[in-house]
């Protein structure tokens, strides 16, 4: 997708994830798959039907126990089931002000651990200074299913250490050594702080529906259409990248029920995330 000085590169085989984003000649998302394999980073993956981790991959829903596949670096299920699915292009459009494309994936086989059928549509809309991603989940199963949803973009900066995060948080999720939530406390995080050399892997409940990320090269606003957003902030070992992940519920939501939603047969759920350049 390209609009003027803006460009988005989307991988159909990697869950419809975005591997590169330039807005108005500013590199916002940069492919680093030559350093870390996508299947380890989950870079820009859509996190569905759960965000982050499920303890031991185990949960119970409507009196039935389920076992999700555990990841190779721990005993937890991680980052949902869409990241390695292949999407198809449904529609692409061009307008004077934007270009758009809609991708789709339909789960037609009941997998172990999540034996439900669903369709996911992703609509990317690219403007000169903005990219939006609308996700529509449709339950095509005969039964309801539980879910949370999130997005896992890594943002690039020439110097991550001097970049600044601005966010208004209400609660902080306290994790154990397996990154599983054990409690939620009032947040003491300042509304603005420099990333510096901090090693971050923290989750917060936001008071607002957006986060500001200010770098030496650009300032962007990441916003969500959802009304009760959590945000996961993660600094990987990859230089000058930071993951800022909007999610509707934290880790282990299938067991702790925090942010958990139930989608009934034939019902749909919509959410939109927007990355927008801000005036300096």
C-alpha positions as CSV (number, residue, x, y, z in Angstrom):
1,X,0.0,0.0,0.0
2,X,1.3,3.4,-0.9
3,X,-0.1,6.9,-0.7
4,X,2.3,9.8,-1.5
5,X,5.2,9.6,0.9
6,X,3.6,7.0,3.0
7,X,3.9,3.2,2.6
8,X,2.7,0.1,4.4
9,X,4.0,-3.4,3.7
10,X,1.6,-6.2,4.8
11,X,2.4,-9.9,5.1
12,X,-0.5,-12.2,4.1
13,X,1.2,-15.3,5.3
14,X,2.1,-13.9,8.7
15,X,-1.4,-13.3,9.9
16,X,-1.9,-10.1,7.9
17,X,0.8,-8.3,10.0
18,X,2.4,-5.1,8.9
19,X,6.2,-5.4,8.5
20,X,7.0,-1.9,7.4
21,X,5.3,1.5,7.8
22,X,6.4,4.9,6.6
23,X,4.3,7.9,7.3
24,X,5.1,11.1,5.4
25,X,8.7,9.9,4.9
26,X,9.1,9.0,8.6
27,X,9.9,5.3,9.4
28,X,7.5,4.3,12.1
29,X,7.7,0.4,11.8
30,X,10.9,-1.2,10.5
31,X,11.3,-4.9,9.5
32,X,13.8,-6.6,11.8
33,X,13.1,-10.2,10.7
34,X,16.8,-10.5,9.6
35,X,17.7,-10.2,13.3
36,X,14.8,-12.0,15.1
37,X,12.4,-14.4,13.3
38,X,8.9,-13.2,13.1
39,X,7.6,-16.4,14.8
40,X,9.6,-15.4,17.9
41,X,8.9,-11.6,17.8
42,X,5.2,-11.7,16.7
43,X,6.0,-8.3,15.2
44,X,2.7,-6.5,14.5
45,X,0.7,-9.7,14.9
46,X,-3.0,-9.4,15.7
47,X,-3.4,-11.1,19.1
48,X,-6.6,-13.2,19.0
49,X,-8.4,-15.0,20.6
50,X,-6.1,-14.0,23.5
51,X,-3.5,-11.4,24.1
52,X,-0.1,-12.4,25.6
53,X,-0.1,-15.5,27.8
54,X,-2.4,-18.2,29.0
55,X,-0.8,-20.1,32.0
56,X,0.2,-23.5,30.9
57,X,-2.1,-23.1,28.0
58,X,-5.0,-24.3,30.2
59,X,-8.4,-22.9,30.7
60,X,-12.0,-23.9,31.3
61,X,-15.0,-22.5,29.4
62,X,-18.6,-23.5,30.0
63,X,-17.5,-26.5,32.2
64,X,-15.1,-27.8,29.5
65,X,-11.4,-27.9,29.9
66,X,-9.1,-26.9,27.0
67,X,-5.4,-27.2,26.3
68,X,-3.8,-24.7,24.0
69,X,-0.4,-25.4,22.4
70,X,2.4,-24.2,24.7
71,X,5.3,-22.0,23.3
72,X,8.8,-23.4,23.0
73,X,10.3,-21.0,25.5
74,X,8.0,-21.7,28.4
75,X,4.9,-23.5,29.6
76,X,2.4,-20.9,28.5
77,X,0.3,-20.4,25.3
78,X,1.3,-17.1,23.8
79,X,-0.1,-14.4,21.5
80,X,-3.1,-16.1,20.2
81,X,-3.7,-18.2,17.0
82,X,-3.6,-15.7,14.1
83,X,0.0,-14.8,13.8
84,X,0.9,-17.7,11.4
85,X,-2.4,-17.8,9.5
86,X,-2.6,-16.9,5.8
87,X,-5.0,-14.1,4.9
88,X,-6.5,-13.4,1.5
89,X,-7.2,-10.0,0.0
90,X,-10.9,-9.3,-0.2
91,X,-10.9,-5.7,-1.6
92,X,-8.5,-2.9,-2.3
93,X,-9.6,0.7,-3.0
94,X,-7.9,4.0,-3.8
95,X,-9.2,7.4,-3.0
96,X,-7.9,11.0,-3.3
97,X,-6.9,11.0,0.3
98,X,-6.2,7.4,1.2
99,X,-5.7,3.8,0.0
100,X,-7.3,0.8,1.7
101,X,-7.2,-2.9,1.7
102,X,-9.3,-5.6,3.4
103,X,-7.9,-9.0,4.3
104,X,-9.8,-12.0,5.5
105,X,-9.2,-15.3,7.3
106,X,-11.8,-18.0,8.2
107,X,-11.1,-20.7,10.7
108,X,-12.9,-23.7,9.2
109,X,-11.3,-26.5,11.3
110,X,-11.9,-26.8,15.1
111,X,-8.4,-26.7,16.5
112,X,-7.3,-28.4,19.8
113,X,-7.4,-25.8,22.6
114,X,-9.9,-23.4,20.8
115,X,-12.5,-25.6,19.1
116,X,-14.5,-22.7,17.6
117,X,-15.1,-21.3,14.1
118,X,-14.7,-17.6,13.3
119,X,-13.9,-15.1,10.5
120,X,-11.4,-12.3,11.0
121,X,-11.4,-9.3,8.6
122,X,-8.6,-6.7,8.7
123,X,-9.0,-3.4,7.0
124,X,-5.9,-1.2,6.7
125,X,-6.5,2.4,5.6
126,X,-3.4,4.5,4.8
127,X,-3.3,8.3,4.7
128,X,-0.3,10.6,4.3
129,X,0.0,11.0,8.1
130,X,-2.1,8.1,9.5
131,X,-2.6,4.3,9.4
132,X,-5.8,2.7,10.8
133,X,-6.4,-1.0,11.3
134,X,-10.0,-2.1,11.8
135,X,-10.5,-5.7,13.0
136,X,-13.9,-7.4,12.7
137,X,-14.4,-10.8,14.4
138,X,-17.5,-12.8,13.5
139,X,-18.5,-16.0,15.3
140,X,-19.5,-18.5,12.7
141,X,-19.7,-21.4,15.2
142,X,-22.8,-22.9,16.8
143,X,-21.4,-22.0,20.2
144,X,-20.2,-18.9,22.0
145,X,-16.5,-18.4,22.6
146,X,-14.3,-16.4,25.0
147,X,-11.8,-13.8,23.7
148,X,-9.6,-10.8,24.2
149,X,-7.8,-9.1,21.4
150,X,-4.7,-7.0,20.9
151,X,-2.1,-5.8,18.5
152,X,1.7,-6.2,18.8
153,X,3.4,-3.4,16.8
154,X,7.1,-2.6,17.4
155,X,7.9,1.1,16.8
156,X,11.3,2.2,15.4
157,X,13.4,5.2,16.6
158,X,16.9,6.2,15.6
159,X,17.6,6.5,19.3
160,X,15.2,4.6,21.6
161,X,16.9,5.9,24.7
162,X,16.0,9.5,24.1
163,X,12.4,8.8,23.1
164,X,9.5,9.7,25.5
165,X,6.3,7.8,26.3
166,X,3.2,9.7,27.4
167,X,0.3,7.8,28.8
168,X,-2.3,8.2,31.5
169,X,-2.6,5.0,33.5
170,X,-5.1,3.9,36.1
171,X,-3.8,0.5,37.2
172,X,-0.7,-1.6,36.9
173,X,-0.7,-5.3,36.4
174,X,1.7,-7.1,38.8
175,X,3.2,-10.2,37.2
176,X,5.0,-13.2,38.6
177,X,8.3,-14.6,37.1
178,X,6.3,-16.3,34.4
179,X,4.7,-13.0,33.3
180,X,1.3,-14.1,34.6
181,X,-0.7,-11.5,36.4
182,X,-1.1,-12.0,40.2
183,X,-2.8,-8.7,41.1
184,X,-3.7,-5.2,40.0
185,X,-2.5,-2.1,41.8
186,X,-3.0,1.7,41.5
187,X,-0.5,2.9,38.9
188,X,2.4,5.1,40.0
189,X,3.7,5.6,36.5
190,X,4.4,9.2,35.6
191,X,2.3,10.5,32.7
192,X,5.5,11.2,30.7
193,X,8.9,9.5,31.0
194,X,12.0,8.9,28.9
195,X,12.6,5.3,27.9
196,X,16.4,5.6,28.5
197,X,18.0,2.2,29.0
198,X,15.0,0.7,30.9
199,X,14.1,-2.9,30.4
200,X,10.3,-2.8,30.2
201,X,7.8,-5.5,30.1
202,X,4.8,-3.9,31.9
203,X,1.1,-3.8,31.5
204,X,-1.3,-1.0,32.5
205,X,-4.9,-0.1,32.4
206,X,-5.3,3.2,30.7
207,X,-7.5,6.1,31.7
208,X,-7.4,7.4,28.2
209,X,-7.8,5.6,24.9
210,X,-4.3,6.5,23.5
211,X,-0.6,6.6,24.0
212,X,1.9,9.2,22.7
213,X,5.4,8.1,21.5
214,X,7.8,11.0,20.9
215,X,11.1,10.3,19.2
216,X,13.9,12.5,17.7
217,X,12.3,12.0,14.3
218,X,8.6,11.9,14.8
219,X,5.8,12.0,17.4
220,X,2.9,9.6,17.0
221,X,-0.4,8.9,18.7
222,X,-1.5,5.3,19.0
223,X,-5.3,5.2,19.8
224,X,-8.0,2.6,20.2
225,X,-11.7,2.7,19.6
226,X,-12.3,0.4,22.6
227,X,-13.6,1.8,25.8
228,X,-11.4,0.1,28.4
229,X,-7.9,-0.4,27.1
230,X,-4.8,-2.1,28.6
231,X,-1.4,-1.4,27.2
232,X,1.7,-3.6,27.2
233,X,5.1,-1.8,27.0
234,X,8.0,-4.0,26.0
235,X,11.6,-3.1,25.2
236,X,13.2,-6.0,23.2
237,X,17.0,-6.6,22.9
238,X,16.7,-5.3,19.3
239,X,18.2,-1.8,19.3
240,X,15.9,1.1,18.9
241,X,12.6,-0.8,18.8
242,X,9.8,-0.7,21.4
243,X,6.6,-2.7,21.4
244,X,3.5,-0.7,22.4
245,X,0.7,-3.1,22.4
246,X,-3.0,-2.1,22.8
247,X,-5.0,-5.0,24.3
248,X,-8.5,-5.4,25.6
249,X,-7.4,-7.7,28.4
250,X,-4.0,-8.7,30.0
251,X,-2.3,-12.1,30.1
252,X,-4.2,-15.1,31.4
253,X,-7.6,-13.5,30.7
254,X,-9.1,-16.9,30.0
255,X,-8.5,-17.8,33.6
256,X,-8.6,-14.5,35.5
257,X,-11.5,-13.1,33.4
258,X,-10.0,-9.6,33.3
259,X,-11.2,-7.9,30.1
260,X,-12.6,-11.2,28.9
261,X,-15.5,-11.0,26.4
262,X,-17.9,-13.7,25.1
263,X,-18.9,-13.6,21.5
264,X,-22.2,-15.4,20.7
265,X,-23.0,-17.3,17.5
266,X,-23.5,-14.9,14.5
267,X,-22.4,-11.9,16.5
268,X,-19.5,-9.6,15.5
269,X,-17.0,-7.6,17.4
270,X,-15.2,-4.5,16.0
271,X,-12.2,-2.6,17.1
272,X,-10.0,0.0,15.4
273,X,-6.4,1.1,16.2
274,X,-4.9,4.2,14.7
275,X,-1.3,5.4,14.3
276,X,-1.3,9.1,13.6
277,X,1.6,11.5,13.2
278,X,1.4,14.5,15.5
279,X,2.6,18.1,14.9
280,X,6.0,18.6,16.6
